Amino acid sequence: MALDYSSANIRVNCIRPGDTDTPMLRAEAAELGEPLDGFLRQAGGRPLGRAGKPEEIAQAALFLAGEASSFVAGATLVVNGGGLAGRRDR
């Protein structure tokens, strides 16, 4: 899509969030019968040591929508607390 729309000066990017503490994540814990605190602790098994917050994902979207990213197109912005960098066991 980034290639298809670049001639119209439309930038297309992707946000790839990691586990984010939302009602959907909490509902998943309930559906699986997992205690919420343990589920969130497991979701936090990444270098930053916690699940993300919805506002952190929103900040990534605001960045991509703003002038600071005017030369960013066809990119995937991974917002997952370092999850791709590796797992940190506690």
Sequence and secondary structure as in RCSB ss.txt:
>XXXX:A:sequence
MALDYSSANIRVNCIRPGDTDTPMLRAEAAELGEPLDGFLRQAGGRPLGRAGKPEEIAQAALFLAGEASSFVAGA
TLVVNGGGLAGRRDR
>XXXX:A:secstr
 HHHHGGGT    EEEE  B SHHHHHHHHHHT  HHHHHHHHT STT S B HHHHHHHHHHHHSGGGTT  S 
EEEESTTTTT     
